[in-house]
Amino acid sequence: MAWVLFEVLLAFGLAIFIVWWTLPKEKKRKRKQQQNHFGESAQGNNAESDGRHDRPPPDK
């Protein structure tokens, strides 16, 4: 009887571990969303963050 209980607890623990391992890691996802492809913070006062790089140069 003890062996069956041990196997049940082991299977339950393994199931919990698999679910935990496959959950998305929120901290990494949020950190990646805040950075642009240059590795700079998206919060800042640069051309990449405020959309100025999409506009054509002004005519003179």
Predicted model as a PDB file, atoms N, CA, C, CB and O in Angstrom, pLDDT in the B-factor column:
MODEL        1                                                                  
ATOM      1  N   MET A   1       0.824  -1.197   0.000  1.00 94.00           N  
ATOM      2  CA  MET A   1       0.000   0.000   0.000  1.00 94.00           C  
ATOM      3  C   MET A   1       0.865   1.256   0.000  1.00 94.00           C  
ATOM      4  CB  MET A   1      -0.936   0.001   1.207  1.00 94.00           C  
ATOM      5  O   MET A   1       0.525   2.243  -0.653  1.00 94.00           O  
ATOM      6  N   ALA A   2       1.965   1.226   0.718  1.00 95.00           N  
ATOM      7  CA  ALA A   2       2.846   2.393   0.771  1.00 95.00           C  
ATOM      8  C   ALA A   2       3.480   2.656  -0.592  1.00 95.00           C  
ATOM      9  CB  ALA A   2       3.939   2.194   1.834  1.00 95.00           C  
ATOM     10  O   ALA A   2       3.692   3.806  -0.976  1.00 95.00           O  
ATOM     11  N   TRP A   3       3.782   1.572  -1.324  1.00 96.00           N  
ATOM     12  CA  TRP A   3       4.386   1.736  -2.647  1.00 96.00           C  
ATOM     13  C   TRP A   3       3.407   2.417  -3.610  1.00 96.00           C  
ATOM     14  CB  TRP A   3       4.824   0.367  -3.210  1.00 96.00           C  
ATOM     15  O   TRP A   3       3.819   3.265  -4.403  1.00 96.00           O  
ATOM     16  N   VAL A   4       2.137   2.064  -3.555  1.00 97.00           N  
ATOM     17  CA  VAL A   4       1.116   2.666  -4.414  1.00 97.00           C  
ATOM     18  C   VAL A   4       0.964   4.146  -4.068  1.00 97.00           C  
ATOM     19  CB  VAL A   4      -0.243   1.926  -4.263  1.00 97.00           C  
ATOM     20  O   VAL A   4       0.873   4.986  -4.963  1.00 97.00           O  
ATOM     21  N   LEU A   5       0.935   4.464  -2.789  1.00 97.00           N  
ATOM     22  CA  LEU A   5       0.828   5.853  -2.368  1.00 97.00           C  
ATOM     23  C   LEU A   5       2.043   6.652  -2.835  1.00 97.00           C  
ATOM     24  CB  LEU A   5       0.685   5.941  -0.844  1.00 97.00           C  
ATOM     25  O   LEU A   5       1.901   7.790  -3.282  1.00 97.00           O  
ATOM     26  N   PHE A   6       3.220   6.070  -2.735  1.00 98.00           N  
ATOM     27  CA  PHE A   6       4.432   6.725  -3.211  1.00 98.00           C  
ATOM     28  C   PHE A   6       4.352   7.013  -4.708  1.00 98.00           C  
ATOM     29  CB  PHE A   6       5.656   5.863  -2.907  1.00 98.00           C  
ATOM     30  O   PHE A   6       4.705   8.109  -5.145  1.00 98.00           O  
ATOM     31  N   GLU A   7       3.893   6.048  -5.494  1.00 98.00           N  
ATOM     32  CA  GLU A   7       3.774   6.234  -6.942  1.00 98.00           C  
ATOM     33  C   GLU A   7       2.743   7.305  -7.288  1.00 98.00           C  
ATOM     34  CB  GLU A   7       3.397   4.914  -7.616  1.00 98.00           C  
ATOM     35  O   GLU A   7       2.952   8.088  -8.214  1.00 98.00           O  
ATOM     36  N   VAL A   8       1.646   7.345  -6.560  1.00 98.00           N  
ATOM     37  CA  VAL A   8       0.609   8.362  -6.799  1.00 98.00           C  
ATOM     38  C   VAL A   8       1.171   9.749  -6.505  1.00 98.00           C  
ATOM     39  CB  VAL A   8      -0.653   8.091  -5.922  1.00 98.00           C  
ATOM     40  O   VAL A   8       0.980  10.676  -7.292  1.00 98.00           O  
ATOM     41  N   LEU A   9       1.858   9.895  -5.388  1.00 98.00           N  
ATOM     42  CA  LEU A   9       2.448  11.188  -5.041  1.00 98.00           C  
ATOM     43  C   LEU A   9       3.540  11.593  -6.039  1.00 98.00           C  
ATOM     44  CB  LEU A   9       3.026  11.139  -3.622  1.00 98.00           C  
ATOM     45  O   LEU A   9       3.667  12.769  -6.379  1.00 98.00           O  
ATOM     46  N   LEU A  10       4.305  10.640  -6.493  1.00 98.00           N  
ATOM     47  CA  LEU A  10       5.343  10.923  -7.484  1.00 98.00           C  
ATOM     48  C   LEU A  10       4.716  11.376  -8.811  1.00 98.00           C  
ATOM     49  CB  LEU A  10       6.228   9.675  -7.706  1.00 98.00           C  
ATOM     50  O   LEU A  10       5.199  12.326  -9.426  1.00 98.00           O  
ATOM     51  N   ALA A  11       3.668  10.716  -9.245  1.00 98.00           N  
ATOM     52  CA  ALA A  11       2.979  11.097 -10.484  1.00 98.00           C  
ATOM     53  C   ALA A  11       2.353  12.487 -10.343  1.00 98.00           C  
ATOM     54  CB  ALA A  11       1.892  10.053 -10.845  1.00 98.00           C  
ATOM     55  O   ALA A  11       2.406  13.288 -11.276  1.00 98.00           O  
ATOM     56  N   PHE A  12       1.770  12.769  -9.197  1.00 98.00           N  
ATOM     57  CA  PHE A  12       1.169  14.084  -8.950  1.00 98.00           C  
ATOM     58  C   PHE A  12       2.247  15.165  -8.954  1.00 98.00           C  
ATOM     59  CB  PHE A  12       0.404  14.092  -7.603  1.00 98.00           C  
ATOM     60  O   PHE A  12       2.054  16.227  -9.545  1.00 98.00           O  
ATOM     61  N   GLY A  13       3.363  14.909  -8.310  1.00 98.00           N  
ATOM     62  CA  GLY A  13       4.461  15.868  -8.295  1.00 98.00           C  
ATOM     63  C   GLY A  13       5.033  16.097  -9.688  1.00 98.00           C  
ATOM     64  O   GLY A  13       5.366  17.227 -10.047  1.00 98.00           O  
ATOM     65  N   LEU A  14       5.147  15.040 -10.466  1.00 98.00           N  
ATOM     66  CA  LEU A  14       5.639  15.167 -11.834  1.00 98.00           C  
ATOM     67  C   LEU A  14       4.668  15.990 -12.686  1.00 98.00           C  
ATOM     68  CB  LEU A  14       5.851  13.777 -12.460  1.00 98.00           C  
ATOM     69  O   LEU A  14       5.102  16.808 -13.497  1.00 98.00           O  
ATOM     70  N   ALA A  15       3.384  15.785 -12.512  1.00 98.00           N  
ATOM     71  CA  ALA A  15       2.383  16.554 -13.259  1.00 98.00           C  
ATOM     72  C   ALA A  15       2.472  18.039 -12.904  1.00 98.00           C  
ATOM     73  CB  ALA A  15       0.960  16.018 -12.970  1.00 98.00           C  
ATOM     74  O   ALA A  15       2.400  18.891 -13.789  1.00 98.00           O  
ATOM     75  N   ILE A  16       2.627  18.350 -11.631  1.00 98.00           N  
ATOM     76  CA  ILE A  16       2.758  19.754 -11.207  1.00 98.00           C  
ATOM     77  C   ILE A  16       4.025  20.363 -11.792  1.00 98.00           C  
ATOM     78  CB  ILE A  16       2.777  19.864  -9.660  1.00 98.00           C  
ATOM     79  O   ILE A  16       4.010  21.509 -12.242  1.00 98.00           O  
ATOM     80  N   PHE A  17       5.112  19.613 -11.790  1.00 98.00           N  
ATOM     81  CA  PHE A  17       6.372  20.111 -12.347  1.00 98.00           C  
ATOM     82  C   PHE A  17       6.244  20.401 -13.846  1.00 98.00           C  
ATOM     83  CB  PHE A  17       7.499  19.094 -12.103  1.00 98.00           C  
ATOM     84  O   PHE A  17       6.744  21.420 -14.321  1.00 98.00           O  
ATOM     85  N   ILE A  18       5.590  19.529 -14.582  1.00 97.00           N  
ATOM     86  CA  ILE A  18       5.423  19.732 -16.026  1.00 97.00           C  
ATOM     87  C   ILE A  18       4.584  20.979 -16.298  1.00 97.00           C  
ATOM     88  CB  ILE A  18       4.764  18.494 -16.677  1.00 97.00           C  
ATOM     89  O   ILE A  18       4.917  21.763 -17.186  1.00 97.00           O  
ATOM     90  N   VAL A  19       3.521  21.167 -15.561  1.00 96.00           N  
ATOM     91  CA  VAL A  19       2.690  22.366 -15.741  1.00 96.00           C  
ATOM     92  C   VAL A  19       3.484  23.611 -15.404  1.00 96.00           C  
ATOM     93  CB  VAL A  19       1.423  22.293 -14.867  1.00 96.00           C  
ATOM     94  O   VAL A  19       3.416  24.593 -16.143  1.00 96.00           O  
ATOM     95  N   TRP A  20       4.228  23.604 -14.320  1.00 95.00           N  
ATOM     96  CA  TRP A  20       5.040  24.763 -13.941  1.00 95.00           C  
ATOM     97  C   TRP A  20       6.097  25.058 -14.999  1.00 95.00           C  
ATOM     98  CB  TRP A  20       5.710  24.528 -12.577  1.00 95.00           C  
ATOM     99  O   TRP A  20       6.331  26.223 -15.323  1.00 95.00           O  
ATOM    100  N   TRP A  21       6.731  24.042 -15.536  1.00 95.00           N  
ATOM    101  CA  TRP A  21       7.807  24.217 -16.515  1.00 95.00           C  
ATOM    102  C   TRP A  21       7.284  24.813 -17.823  1.00 95.00           C  
ATOM    103  CB  TRP A  21       8.495  22.876 -16.792  1.00 95.00           C  
ATOM    104  O   TRP A  21       7.991  25.567 -18.491  1.00 95.00           O  
ATOM    105  N   THR A  22       6.040  24.474 -18.186  1.00 95.00           N  
ATOM    106  CA  THR A  22       5.499  24.933 -19.461  1.00 95.00           C  
ATOM    107  C   THR A  22       4.765  26.263 -19.366  1.00 95.00           C  
ATOM    108  CB  THR A  22       4.575  23.900 -20.013  1.00 95.00           C  
ATOM    109  O   THR A  22       4.360  26.806 -20.394  1.00 95.00           O  
ATOM    110  N   LEU A  23       4.583  26.799 -18.175  1.00 93.00           N  
ATOM    111  CA  LEU A  23       3.945  28.104 -18.054  1.00 93.00           C  
ATOM    112  C   LEU A  23       4.858  29.183 -18.641  1.00 93.00           C  
ATOM    113  CB  LEU A  23       3.611  28.416 -16.573  1.00 93.00           C  
ATOM    114  O   LEU A  23       6.079  29.106 -18.502  1.00 93.00           O  
ATOM    115  N   PRO A  24       4.263  30.200 -19.302  1.00 91.00           N  
ATOM    116  CA  PRO A  24       5.099  31.275 -19.854  1.00 91.00           C  
ATOM    117  C   PRO A  24       5.747  32.084 -18.742  1.00 91.00           C  
ATOM    118  CB  PRO A  24       4.267  32.199 -20.756  1.00 91.00           C  
ATOM    119  O   PRO A  24       5.156  32.315 -17.687  1.00 91.00           O  
ATOM    120  N   LYS A  25       6.957  32.501 -19.001  1.00 84.00           N  
ATOM    121  CA  LYS A  25       7.700  33.304 -18.029  1.00 84.00           C  
ATOM    122  C   LYS A  25       7.384  34.774 -18.282  1.00 84.00           C  
ATOM    123  CB  LYS A  25       9.244  33.035 -18.125  1.00 84.00           C  
ATOM    124  O   LYS A  25       7.897  35.354 -19.239  1.00 84.00           O  
ATOM    125  N   GLU A  26       6.562  35.378 -17.456  1.00 79.00           N  
ATOM    126  CA  GLU A  26       6.073  36.736 -17.659  1.00 79.00           C  
ATOM    127  C   GLU A  26       7.173  37.785 -17.596  1.00 79.00           C  
ATOM    128  CB  GLU A  26       5.026  37.054 -16.638  1.00 79.00           C  
ATOM    129  O   GLU A  26       7.151  38.740 -18.373  1.00 79.00           O  
ATOM    130  N   LYS A  27       8.126  37.632 -16.699  1.00 73.00           N  
ATOM    131  CA  LYS A  27       9.163  38.648 -16.548  1.00 73.00           C  
ATOM    132  C   LYS A  27      10.002  38.766 -17.811  1.00 73.00           C  
ATOM    133  CB  LYS A  27      10.057  38.323 -15.355  1.00 73.00           C  
ATOM    134  O   LYS A  27      10.325  39.875 -18.238  1.00 73.00           O  
ATOM    135  N   LYS A  28      10.355  37.651 -18.406  1.00 65.00           N  
ATOM    136  CA  LYS A  28      11.169  37.688 -19.617  1.00 65.00           C  
ATOM    137  C   LYS A  28      10.383  38.285 -20.779  1.00 65.00           C  
ATOM    138  CB  LYS A  28      11.662  36.281 -19.977  1.00 65.00           C  
ATOM    139  O   LYS A  28      10.938  39.048 -21.570  1.00 65.00           O  
ATOM    140  N   ARG A  29       9.109  37.952 -20.891  1.00 60.00           N  
ATOM    141  CA  ARG A  29       8.289  38.457 -21.982  1.00 60.00           C  
ATOM    142  C   ARG A  29       8.126  39.973 -21.865  1.00 60.00           C  
ATOM    143  CB  ARG A  29       6.914  37.765 -21.989  1.00 60.00           C  
ATOM    144  O   ARG A  29       8.248  40.681 -22.864  1.00 60.00           O  
ATOM    145  N   LYS A  30       7.855  40.476 -20.671  1.00 65.00           N  
ATOM    146  CA  LYS A  30       7.685  41.915 -20.491  1.00 65.00           C  
ATOM    147  C   LYS A  30       8.981  42.654 -20.772  1.00 65.00           C  
ATOM    148  CB  LYS A  30       7.202  42.225 -19.076  1.00 65.00           C  
ATOM    149  O   LYS A  30       8.967  43.730 -21.371  1.00 65.00           O  
ATOM    150  N   ARG A  31      10.092  42.091 -20.349  1.00 64.00           N  
ATOM    151  CA  ARG A  31      11.379  42.735 -20.574  1.00 64.00           C  
ATOM    152  C   ARG A  31      11.697  42.801 -22.065  1.00 64.00           C  
ATOM    153  CB  ARG A  31      12.490  41.989 -19.824  1.00 64.00           C  
ATOM    154  O   ARG A  31      12.244  43.799 -22.534  1.00 64.00           O  
ATOM    155  N   LYS A  32      11.366  41.757 -22.814  1.00 66.00           N  
ATOM    156  CA  LYS A  32      11.630  41.745 -24.248  1.00 66.00           C  
ATOM    157  C   LYS A  32      10.724  42.729 -24.975  1.00 66.00           C  
ATOM    158  CB  LYS A  32      11.442  40.337 -24.815  1.00 66.00           C  
ATOM    159  O   LYS A  32      11.146  43.326 -25.966  1.00 66.00           O  
ATOM    160  N   GLN A  33       9.498  42.913 -24.515  1.00 67.00           N  
ATOM    161  CA  GLN A  33       8.586  43.843 -25.157  1.00 67.00           C  
ATOM    162  C   GLN A  33       9.008  45.283 -24.932  1.00 67.00           C  
ATOM    163  CB  GLN A  33       7.179  43.632 -24.648  1.00 67.00           C  
ATOM    164  O   GLN A  33       8.695  46.144 -25.755  1.00 67.00           O  
ATOM    165  N   GLN A  34       9.706  45.571 -23.850  1.00 67.00           N  
ATOM    166  CA  GLN A  34      10.118  46.933 -23.549  1.00 67.00           C  
ATOM    167  C   GLN A  34      11.390  47.319 -24.276  1.00 67.00           C  
ATOM    168  CB  GLN A  34      10.309  47.100 -22.068  1.00 67.00           C  
ATOM    169  O   GLN A  34      11.772  48.489 -24.252  1.00 67.00           O  
ATOM    170  N   GLN A  35      12.051  46.384 -24.915  1.00 66.00           N  
ATOM    171  CA  GLN A  35      13.285  46.686 -25.621  1.00 66.00           C  
ATOM    172  C   GLN A  35      13.054  46.589 -27.118  1.00 66.00           C  
ATOM    173  CB  GLN A  35      14.415  45.738 -25.184  1.00 66.00           C  
ATOM    174  O   GLN A  35      12.310  45.730 -27.590  1.00 66.00           O  
ATOM    175  N   ASN A  36      13.712  47.496 -27.872  1.00 56.00           N  
ATOM    176  CA  ASN A  36      13.630  47.390 -29.319  1.00 56.00           C  
ATOM    177  C   ASN A  36      14.743  46.481 -29.813  1.00 56.00           C  
ATOM    178  CB  ASN A  36      13.719  48.783 -29.987  1.00 56.00           C  
ATOM    179  O   ASN A  36      15.455  45.886 -29.004  1.00 56.00           O  
ATOM    180  N   HIS A  37      14.903  46.363 -31.111  1.00 59.00           N  
ATOM    181  CA  HIS A  37      15.880  45.417 -31.646  1.00 59.00           C  
ATOM    182  C   HIS A  37      17.319  45.859 -31.432  1.00 59.00           C  
ATOM    183  CB  HIS A  37      15.638  45.210 -33.111  1.00 59.00           C  
ATOM    184  O   HIS A  37      18.233  45.077 -31.693  1.00 59.00           O  
ATOM    185  N   PHE A  38      17.555  47.083 -30.967  1.00 63.00           N  
ATOM    186  CA  PHE A  38      18.906  47.533 -30.662  1.00 63.00           C  
ATOM    187  C   PHE A  38      19.288  47.229 -29.220  1.00 63.00           C  
ATOM    188  CB  PHE A  38      19.035  49.019 -30.929  1.00 63.00           C  
ATOM    189  O   PHE A  38      20.428  47.462 -28.820  1.00 63.00           O  
ATOM    190  N   GLY A  39      18.343  46.710 -28.433  1.00 62.00           N  
ATOM    191  CA  GLY A  39      18.613  46.403 -27.043  1.00 62.00           C  
ATOM    192  C   GLY A  39      18.433  47.608 -26.136  1.00 62.00           C  
ATOM    193  O   GLY A  39      18.761  47.551 -24.950  1.00 62.00           O  
ATOM    194  N   GLU A  40      17.912  48.705 -26.690  1.00 58.00           N  
ATOM    195  CA  GLU A  40      17.685  49.896 -25.887  1.00 58.00           C  
ATOM    196  C   GLU A  40      16.281  49.845 -25.322  1.00 58.00           C  
ATOM    197  CB  GLU A  40      17.900  51.182 -26.717  1.00 58.00           C  
ATOM    198  O   GLU A  40      15.411  49.152 -25.850  1.00 58.00           O  
ATOM    199  N   SER A  41      16.071  50.569 -24.265  1.00 57.00           N  
ATOM    200  CA  SER A  41      14.761  50.637 -23.665  1.00 57.00           C  
ATOM    201  C   SER A  41      13.815  51.362 -24.602  1.00 57.00           C  
ATOM    202  CB  SER A  41      14.819  51.329 -22.300  1.00 57.00           C  
ATOM    203  O   SER A  41      14.189  52.368 -25.206  1.00 57.00           O  
ATOM    204  N   ALA A  42      12.593  50.864 -24.731  1.00 54.00           N  
ATOM    205  CA  ALA A  42      11.609  51.511 -25.588  1.00 54.00           C  
ATOM    206  C   ALA A  42      11.069  52.776 -24.940  1.00 54.00           C  
ATOM    207  CB  ALA A  42      10.466  50.553 -25.904  1.00 54.00           C  
ATOM    208  O   ALA A  42      10.415  53.580 -25.604  1.00 54.00           O  
ATOM    209  N   GLN A  43      11.329  52.958 -23.675  1.00 56.00           N  
ATOM    210  CA  GLN A  43      10.909  54.174 -23.001  1.00 56.00           C  
ATOM    211  C   GLN A  43      12.085  55.126 -22.998  1.00 56.00           C  
ATOM    212  CB  GLN A  43      10.408  53.888 -21.555  1.00 56.00           C  
ATOM    213  O   GLN A  43      13.059  54.929 -22.272  1.00 56.00           O  
ATOM    214  N   GLY A  44      11.988  56.116 -23.782  1.00 54.00           N  
ATOM    215  CA  GLY A  44      13.100  57.052 -23.862  1.00 54.00           C  
ATOM    216  C   GLY A  44      12.803  58.119 -24.885  1.00 54.00           C  
ATOM    217  O   GLY A  44      11.722  58.154 -25.473  1.00 54.00           O  
ATOM    218  N   ASN A  45      13.747  58.969 -25.087  1.00 53.00           N  
ATOM    219  CA  ASN A  45      13.542  60.066 -26.000  1.00 53.00           C  
ATOM    220  C   ASN A  45      14.465  59.881 -27.196  1.00 53.00           C  
ATOM    221  CB  ASN A  45      13.788  61.423 -25.304  1.00 53.00           C  
ATOM    222  O   ASN A  45      15.359  60.697 -27.423  1.00 53.00           O  
ATOM    223  N   ASN A  46      14.260  58.834 -27.949  1.00 53.00           N  
ATOM    224  CA  ASN A  46      15.067  58.598 -29.125  1.00 53.00           C  
ATOM    225  C   ASN A  46      14.164  58.383 -30.334  1.00 53.00           C  
ATOM    226  CB  ASN A  46      15.995  57.392 -28.915  1.00 53.00           C  
ATOM    227  O   ASN A  46      12.952  58.221 -30.187  1.00 53.00           O  
ATOM    228  N   ALA A  47      14.749  58.383 -31.520  1.00 51.00           N  
ATOM    229  CA  ALA A  47      13.966  58.295 -32.747  1.00 51.00           C  
ATOM    230  C   ALA A  47      13.233  56.960 -32.866  1.00 51.00           C  
ATOM    231  CB  ALA A  47      14.865  58.498 -33.951  1.00 51.00           C  
ATOM    232  O   ALA A  47      12.142  56.914 -33.436  1.00 51.00           O  
ATOM    233  N   GLU A  48      13.793  55.898 -32.354  1.00 52.00           N  
ATOM    234  CA  GLU A  48      13.153  54.602 -32.480  1.00 52.00           C  
ATOM    235  C   GLU A  48      11.901  54.501 -31.619  1.00 52.00           C  
ATOM    236  CB  GLU A  48      14.124  53.509 -32.111  1.00 52.00           C  
ATOM    237  O   GLU A  48      10.966  53.788 -31.981  1.00 52.00           O  
ATOM    238  N   SER A  49      11.866  55.186 -30.509  1.00 53.00           N  
ATOM    239  CA  SER A  49      10.743  55.018 -29.597  1.00 53.00           C  
ATOM    240  C   SER A  49       9.576  55.923 -29.914  1.00 53.00           C  
ATOM    241  CB  SER A  49      11.186  55.262 -28.201  1.00 53.00           C  
ATOM    242  O   SER A  49       8.445  55.581 -29.566  1.00 53.00           O  
ATOM    243  N   ASP A  50       9.790  57.083 -30.570  1.00 55.00           N  
ATOM    244  CA  ASP A  50       8.663  57.985 -30.786  1.00 55.00           C  
ATOM    245  C   ASP A  50       8.144  57.936 -32.223  1.00 55.00           C  
ATOM    246  CB  ASP A  50       9.065  59.402 -30.437  1.00 55.00           C  
ATOM    247  O   ASP A  50       7.264  58.725 -32.568  1.00 55.00           O  
ATOM    248  N   GLY A  51       8.649  57.048 -33.067  1.00 59.00           N  
ATOM    249  CA  GLY A  51       8.117  56.871 -34.406  1.00 59.00           C  
ATOM    250  C   GLY A  51       8.669  57.819 -35.443  1.00 59.00           C  
ATOM    251  O   GLY A  51       8.227  57.779 -36.591  1.00 59.00           O  
ATOM    252  N   ARG A  52       9.611  58.667 -35.095  1.00 60.00           N  
ATOM    253  CA  ARG A  52      10.143  59.620 -36.072  1.00 60.00           C  
ATOM    254  C   ARG A  52      10.901  58.920 -37.193  1.00 60.00           C  
ATOM    255  CB  ARG A  52      11.057  60.625 -35.383  1.00 60.00           C  
ATOM    256  O   ARG A  52      11.049  59.496 -38.271  1.00 60.00           O  
ATOM    257  N   HIS A  53      11.377  57.721 -36.982  1.00 63.00           N  
ATOM    258  CA  HIS A  53      12.125  57.026 -38.018  1.00 63.00           C  
ATOM    259  C   HIS A  53      11.222  56.585 -39.170  1.00 63.00           C  
ATOM    260  CB  HIS A  53      12.837  55.821 -37.425  1.00 63.00           C  
ATOM    261  O   HIS A  53      11.722  56.229 -40.237  1.00 63.00           O  
ATOM    262  N   ASP A  54       9.892  56.602 -38.974  1.00 69.00           N  
ATOM    263  CA  ASP A  54       8.966  56.216 -40.029  1.00 69.00           C  
ATOM    264  C   ASP A  54       8.699  57.362 -41.001  1.00 69.00           C  
ATOM    265  CB  ASP A  54       7.660  55.738 -39.425  1.00 69.00           C  
ATOM    266  O   ASP A  54       8.268  57.124 -42.129  1.00 69.00           O  
ATOM    267  N   ARG A  55       8.943  58.576 -40.586  1.00 71.00           N  
ATOM    268  CA  ARG A  55       8.640  59.737 -41.420  1.00 71.00           C  
ATOM    269  C   ARG A  55       9.765  60.014 -42.408  1.00 71.00           C  
ATOM    270  CB  ARG A  55       8.393  60.968 -40.550  1.00 71.00           C  
ATOM    271  O   ARG A  55      10.938  59.796 -42.106  1.00 71.00           O  
ATOM    272  N   PRO A  56       9.397  60.497 -43.589  1.00 73.00           N  
ATOM    273  CA  PRO A  56      10.438  60.885 -44.541  1.00 73.00           C  
ATOM    274  C   PRO A  56      11.134  62.164 -44.063  1.00 73.00           C  
ATOM    275  CB  PRO A  56       9.835  61.089 -45.958  1.00 73.00           C  
ATOM    276  O   PRO A  56      10.563  62.901 -43.260  1.00 73.00           O  
ATOM    277  N   PRO A  57      12.347  62.444 -44.535  1.00 74.00           N  
ATOM    278  CA  PRO A  57      13.029  63.661 -44.126  1.00 74.00           C  
ATOM    279  C   PRO A  57      12.293  64.895 -44.637  1.00 74.00           C  
ATOM    280  CB  PRO A  57      14.470  63.656 -44.629  1.00 74.00           C  
ATOM    281  O   PRO A  57      11.726  64.863 -45.729  1.00 74.00           O  
ATOM    282  N   PRO A  58      12.294  65.983 -43.865  1.00 79.00           N  
ATOM    283  CA  PRO A  58      11.589  67.193 -44.298  1.00 79.00           C  
ATOM    284  C   PRO A  58      12.230  67.805 -45.534  1.00 79.00           C  
ATOM    285  CB  PRO A  58      11.560  68.219 -43.173  1.00 79.00           C  
ATOM    286  O   PRO A  58      13.449  67.756 -45.698  1.00 79.00           O  
ATOM    287  N   ASP A  59      11.400  68.388 -46.410  1.00 84.00           N  
ATOM    288  CA  ASP A  59      11.895  69.065 -47.610  1.00 84.00           C  
ATOM    289  C   ASP A  59      12.450  70.426 -47.245  1.00 84.00           C  
ATOM    290  CB  ASP A  59      10.781  69.208 -48.662  1.00 84.00           C  
ATOM    291  O   ASP A  59      11.903  71.127 -46.394  1.00 84.00           O  
ATOM    292  N   LYS A  60      13.542  70.792 -47.899  1.00 73.00           N  
ATOM    293  CA  LYS A  60      14.138  72.102 -47.629  1.00 73.00           C  
ATOM    294  C   LYS A  60      13.988  73.004 -48.820  1.00 73.00           C  
ATOM    295  CB  LYS A  60      15.610  71.968 -47.259  1.00 73.00           C  
ATOM    296  O   LYS A  60      14.429  74.153 -48.784  1.00 73.00           O  
TER     297      LYS A  60                                                      
ENDMDL                                                                          
END                                                                             
